[in-house]
Amino acid sequence: MSEPETIWIIGASDGIGAALAREWAQRGARLVLSARSQDRLEDLAAELGPKHIPLALDVSDRASINAAATKMSQITPIDRVVHLAALYDPGKIAELDPDTAAQIVTTNLTGSFHVAQVAPPLLRVGGQLALCGSVAGYIGLPQGQIYSATKAGVINLAESLRAELSDRVDVRLINPGFVDTRLTQRNTFEMPAIMTPEAAASAIIDGLNTQRFEVHFPKRLTWGLKLLSALPYWAALPLTKRLTQ
Ligand SMILES: NC(=O)c1ccc[n+]([C@@H]2O[C@H](COP(=O)([O-])OP(=O)(O)OC[C@H]3O[C@@H](n4cnc5c(N)ncnc54)[C@H](OP(=O)(O)O)[C@@H]3O)[C@@H](O)[C@H]2O)c1
């Protein structure tokens, strides 16, 4: 029988990350669970069993990421690093607090850069590094504002890493549609094709077990948005306006 995988989930305390942790634990993986909330990580690790390790960190703080990477270097080899940590603050541009906007950029985009820099030396050769974008990164959506822009940045980062690290790291990009978590519970519009975190976790695990670079779901939403983003702006932008009304 093959060795159980060791997987580092960053953003594991809630939402999609916690659902992924439950699903992977059930499939026998050993997990390192990261987010900022130590207590919630400890509760989750206790729920999943003694082999799982809570490791609190803040992806927006390089010193915190470095300290976590030092601890991770004692656990190697790591089979996968799946980075999901992100912040979201929907609203119109005029209403967005500049400090919150800066925190969203530092967490979502700079945080992905930090993880992309520390993860490769921790991974076994051929191990997987998955970054999380969003369909909101395909094309700017009204009220996505700074969040959508950071997700477009994460998509671009993953694309460049896929080529740059291809000799030793299997870089992947996860682009979910709408998933019912605390992140989207603040949306005031009707979210098309919204999924449960459990269904999203299954789609992610299935996708990461294929050879495809991008894991995107649900297909009935993502293919439509891909098509939309391929249109000329004069045709696409009036349509995006309708999506969030
Ligand atoms: N939900 C959706 O519809 C949707 C759609 C497309 C993409 N996504 C993406 O999917 C990923 C997971 O989203 P979700 O819906 O599961 O959100 P969520 O329920 O809010 O979970 C976000 C996770 O990130 C952690 N986190 C936030 N800031 C952090 C920081 N600075 N350092 C470390 N951990 C941090 C949170 O834990 P702590 O608060 O304890 O730190 C939590 O565990 C995100 O990248 C999101 O952009 C979600």
Ligand as a Chemical Component Dictionary entry (heavy atoms), coordinates in Angstrom:
data_LIG
# 
_chem_comp.id                   LIG 
_chem_comp.type                 NON-POLYMER 
_chem_comp.pdbx_formal_charge   0 
_chem_comp.three_letter_code    LIG 
# 
loop_
_chem_comp_atom.comp_id 
_chem_comp_atom.atom_id 
_chem_comp_atom.alt_atom_id 
_chem_comp_atom.type_symbol 
_chem_comp_atom.charge 
_chem_comp_atom.model_Cartn_x 
_chem_comp_atom.model_Cartn_y 
_chem_comp_atom.model_Cartn_z 
_chem_comp_atom.pdbx_ordinal 
LIG N1  N1  N 0  -16.636 31.067 -1.532 1  
LIG C1  C1  C 0  -16.613 31.325 -2.829 2  
LIG O1  O1  O 0  -17.664 31.467 -3.479 3  
LIG C2  C2  C 0  -15.322 31.422 -3.556 4  
LIG C3  C3  C 0  -15.377 31.607 -4.954 5  
LIG C4  C4  C 0  -14.193 31.704 -5.665 6  
LIG C5  C5  C 0  -12.995 31.614 -4.991 7  
LIG N2  N2  N 1  -12.980 31.422 -3.652 8  
LIG C6  C6  C 0  -11.688 31.336 -3.009 9  
LIG O2  O2  O 0  -11.629 30.136 -2.264 10 
LIG C7  C7  C 0  -10.740 30.314 -1.166 11 
LIG C8  C8  C 0  -11.416 29.903 0.124  12 
LIG O3  O3  O 0  -12.549 30.756 0.292  13 
LIG P1  P1  P 0  -13.727 30.437 1.312  14 
LIG O4  O4  O 0  -14.982 30.799 0.618  15 
LIG O5  O5  O -1 -13.561 29.077 1.888  16 
LIG O6  O6  O 0  -13.448 31.567 2.413  17 
LIG P2  P2  P 0  -13.526 31.542 4.017  18 
LIG O7  O7  O 0  -14.594 30.621 4.445  19 
LIG O8  O8  O 0  -13.582 32.964 4.417  20 
LIG O9  O9  O 0  -12.110 30.906 4.424  21 
LIG C9  C9  C 0  -10.937 31.623 4.226  22 
LIG C10 C10 C 0  -9.823  30.945 4.977  23 
LIG O10 O10 O 0  -8.642  31.738 4.851  24 
LIG C11 C11 C 0  -8.103  31.992 6.146  25 
LIG N3  N3  N 0  -7.385  33.255 6.117  26 
LIG C12 C12 C 0  -7.879  34.482 5.851  27 
LIG N4  N4  N 0  -6.904  35.407 5.940  28 
LIG C13 C13 C 0  -5.766  34.741 6.286  29 
LIG C14 C14 C 0  -4.442  35.134 6.534  30 
LIG N5  N5  N 0  -4.055  36.412 6.453  31 
LIG N6  N6  N 0  -3.530  34.183 6.848  32 
LIG C15 C15 C 0  -3.903  32.886 6.937  33 
LIG N7  N7  N 0  -5.147  32.448 6.724  34 
LIG C16 C16 C 0  -6.076  33.375 6.403  35 
LIG C17 C17 C 0  -9.322  31.977 7.064  36 
LIG O11 O11 O 0  -9.025  31.666 8.389  37 
LIG P3  P3  P 0  -8.683  32.717 9.553  38 
LIG O12 O12 O 0  -9.739  33.781 9.502  39 
LIG O13 O13 O 0  -8.711  31.873 10.752 40 
LIG O14 O14 O 0  -7.322  33.226 9.253  41 
LIG C18 C18 C 0  -10.115 30.811 6.460  42 
LIG O15 O15 O 0  -9.597  29.602 6.931  43 
LIG C19 C19 C 0  -10.348 31.797 -1.201 44 
LIG O16 O16 O 0  -9.110  31.919 -1.870 45 
LIG C20 C20 C 0  -11.443 32.433 -2.007 46 
LIG O17 O17 O 0  -11.027 33.633 -2.635 47 
LIG C21 C21 C 0  -14.112 31.330 -2.917 48 
# 
loop_
_chem_comp_bond.comp_id 
_chem_comp_bond.atom_id_1 
_chem_comp_bond.atom_id_2 
_chem_comp_bond.value_order 
_chem_comp_bond.pdbx_ordinal 
LIG N1  C1  SING 1  
LIG C1  O1  DOUB 2  
LIG C1  C2  SING 3  
LIG C2  C3  SING 4  
LIG C2  C21 DOUB 5  
LIG C3  C4  DOUB 6  
LIG C4  C5  SING 7  
LIG C5  N2  DOUB 8  
LIG N2  C6  SING 9  
LIG N2  C21 SING 10 
LIG C6  O2  SING 11 
LIG C6  C20 SING 12 
LIG O2  C7  SING 13 
LIG C7  C8  SING 14 
LIG C7  C19 SING 15 
LIG C8  O3  SING 16 
LIG O3  P1  SING 17 
LIG P1  O4  DOUB 18 
LIG P1  O5  SING 19 
LIG P1  O6  SING 20 
LIG O6  P2  SING 21 
LIG P2  O7  DOUB 22 
LIG P2  O8  SING 23 
LIG P2  O9  SING 24 
LIG O9  C9  SING 25 
LIG C9  C10 SING 26 
LIG C10 O10 SING 27 
LIG C10 C18 SING 28 
LIG O10 C11 SING 29 
LIG C11 N3  SING 30 
LIG C11 C17 SING 31 
LIG N3  C12 SING 32 
LIG N3  C16 SING 33 
LIG C12 N4  DOUB 34 
LIG N4  C13 SING 35 
LIG C13 C14 SING 36 
LIG C13 C16 DOUB 37 
LIG C14 N5  SING 38 
LIG C14 N6  DOUB 39 
LIG N6  C15 SING 40 
LIG C15 N7  DOUB 41 
LIG N7  C16 SING 42 
LIG C17 O11 SING 43 
LIG C17 C18 SING 44 
LIG O11 P3  SING 45 
LIG P3  O12 DOUB 46 
LIG P3  O13 SING 47 
LIG P3  O14 SING 48 
LIG C18 O15 SING 49 
LIG C19 O16 SING 50 
LIG C19 C20 SING 51 
LIG C20 O17 SING 52 
# 
